[in-house]
Amino acid sequence: MIVKLRRRNARYRDLTPGQPYVVIGIEADGLRILNDAGRPYLYPPNLFKVLDPHEPADWLTEFGQDGERYAYPSPLNEPGFFEDFFDDKPKAVRTFWRVVNQRLATVTEVA
């Protein structure tokens, strides 16, 4: 899935309007993307226009108690994974960048 920021938003200064972003996962309906600083943060989906709605075949999708969606590749779908990543635990950091780099290598440019 590829999205672009619709318009500049003072609350999200780490995103550039019109810039395509590859969605690396969905968490509680939020989109996890690499922002302009290269950090994998969650953002509200209404900030973006979808350029390519296709999701990778390896995403595992689950739904929470309130119907919110969670979808990640299997290695990133472990409970506590992103907490470990942001705590700079080496295994999580290595796994994250391996999975994301593999995904980015398969993305074709979308206008």
C-alpha positions in Angstrom: 0.0 0.0 0.0 1.3 3.4 -0.9 -0.1 6.7 0.3 0.7 10.4 0.2 0.0 13.2 2.6 -2.9 15.3 1.4 -1.8 18.6 2.8 0.7 20.0 5.3 -0.4 19.5 8.9 1.3 21.4 11.8 0.8 18.4 14.0 2.7 16.1 11.7 5.8 18.1 10.7 7.7 14.9 10.0 5.7 14.3 6.8 5.9 16.0 3.5 2.7 16.8 1.4 2.6 14.9 -1.8 5.4 12.6 -0.8 4.6 8.9 -1.4 5.0 6.7 1.7 5.0 2.9 1.8 2.7 1.6 4.5 4.6 -1.0 6.5 1.7 -2.1 8.7 -1.7 -1.2 10.1 -2.2 -0.9 13.9 -5.6 -0.1 15.4 -6.5 1.2 12.0 -3.5 3.6 12.0 -1.0 3.5 9.2 2.6 2.7 10.2 4.9 4.5 7.8 8.5 5.6 7.7 8.3 9.3 8.3 10.8 11.8 6.8 13.2 11.1 9.7 13.1 7.3 8.8 11.1 6.4 12.0 8.2 4.0 11.8 5.4 5.9 13.4 1.6 5.5 13.3 -0.5 8.1 11.6 -4.3 8.5 11.1 -5.4 7.2 7.7 -7.5 10.3 7.0 -4.3 12.3 6.5 -3.5 10.4 3.4 -4.7 9.7 -0.1 -4.2 6.1 -1.2 -2.1 5.9 -4.3 -1.9 2.1 -4.4 -4.3 0.1 -2.2 -2.5 -3.3 -2.7 -1.3 -4.8 0.5 1.5 -7.4 0.6 0.4 -11.0 0.5 2.5 -11.8 3.6 0.5 -9.4 5.9 -1.3 -11.2 8.8 -4.6 -9.4 9.5 -6.4 -9.5 12.9 -9.2 -7.5 14.4 -9.4 -6.1 17.9 -12.4 -6.3 20.2 -13.8 -3.0 18.8 -13.3 -4.1 15.2 -10.0 -2.2 14.7 -7.6 -3.7 12.2 -4.1 -4.9 12.7 -2.0 -6.1 9.8 1.7 -6.7 9.6 4.2 -9.1 8.0 4.6 -12.1 10.4 8.0 -11.0 11.8 6.6 -7.6 12.9 3.4 -9.0 14.2 4.7 -10.3 17.5 3.2 -8.7 20.7 5.6 -6.0 21.9 7.6 -5.9 18.7 7.6 -2.1 18.3 8.2 -1.5 21.9 11.4 -3.6 21.6 12.2 -1.7 18.4 11.9 1.7 20.0 13.9 0.4 23.0 16.7 -0.4 20.5 16.7 -4.1 21.2 19.1 -5.4 18.6 17.0 -8.4 17.5 14.0 -6.2 16.9 16.0 -3.5 15.1 17.6 -6.1 12.8 14.3 -7.8 12.1 12.6 -4.5 11.4 15.1 -3.3 8.9 15.4 -6.7 7.2 11.6 -6.9 6.6 11.3 -3.2 5.6 14.2 -3.3 3.2 12.8 -6.4 1.6 9.5 -4.7 1.2 10.9 -1.4 -0.2 13.0 -3.4 -2.7 9.7 -4.7 -4.3 7.9 -1.3 -4.5 7.5 0.2 -7.9 7.2 4.0 -8.2 3.7 5.4 -8.1 2.9 8.9 -9.3 
